[in-house]
Structure formats: structure tokens, C-alpha cells
Amino acid sequence: MPTDFSVNKKIEVKIQRLISLLISLKKINDPRLSEVIINEVKVNKDISTARIYFNILNSKNNKKHYEQLLKKATGFIKKEISHQLKLKKIPDLIFKYDTKEQKALYINDLINKAIKNDKKQ
């Protein structure tokens, strides 16, 4: 069991680095993707699916629009993963906007409000 985890973790890190490089070196022919940051990659147990969590530098932009741009580039990204990583099976790529930061800020704001309310009483 521990070896499954370590293999998956290595694959996640390699996929994250590779996609980040493809974006930063502008290998993907869409200049709008230069605003995308790959935060995390999660591969399921059998390595059939990889969920790629991303963020956008200018967070005011439409998240769904960037998900669609990344989805269009999936074929190219999978081809590059197959060349670079030499996996038996290339996982299906699912791009999701990463909401962890917004959730953390929201919870932090709630905690700060609770502390202020406690100090008033």
C-alpha cells in the first residue's frame, strides 16, 4: 500500500511540473493560458484520472472560460505527458478551478469577526 501512494505522488508531482512548464514556456499555443498557475494534481489510485487544480493570476477573469481553454489543450498536454513520463496509461485530465484559497480567506474572515464580537462583549 505505501508504494502505491509514493508512485501516485511522484506521478502527481511530475504532471504538475510538466503542465506548469508547458504553460510557462508557452508551448501551448494559447497566450491566455499564461495567466494560469497549476496548484495541485491529484491522481486516483489506478492512475486513470488526474484532477488538475489551477488558479488564475488575475482572479477577476472567468474561471469557466479558463477551464474550457485548458480542456481544449488536453490532447496536446496528454501527448506531452506520454512523451515525457513514459507511463503505460496516460490519465484522463480534468481541470478544476482551485477554490481552497477563497475558502480559507472566508473562514479566516469568519474567525476574525467572531474574535471582534467576543472582544465587544
C-alpha positions, 0 to 999 in steps of 0.5 A: 500500500505505501508504494502505491501512494509514493508512485501516485505522488511522484506521478502527481508531482511530475504532471504538475511540473510538466503542465506548469512548464508547458504553460510557462514556456508557452508551448501551448499555443494559447497566450491566455493560458499564461495567466494560469498557475497549476496548484495541485494534481491529484491522481486516483489510485489506478492512475486513470484520472488526474484532477488538475487544480489551477488558479488564475493570476488575475482572479477577476477573469472567468474561471469557466472560460479558463477551464474550457481553454485548458480542456481544449489543450488536453490532447496536446498536454496528454501527448506531452505527458506520454512523451515525457513520463513514459507511463503505460496509461496516460490519465484522463485530465480534468481541470478544476478551478482551485477554490481552497484559497477563497475558502480559507480567506472566508473562514479566516474572515469568519474567525476574525469577526467572531474574535471582534464580537467576543472582544465587544462583549 
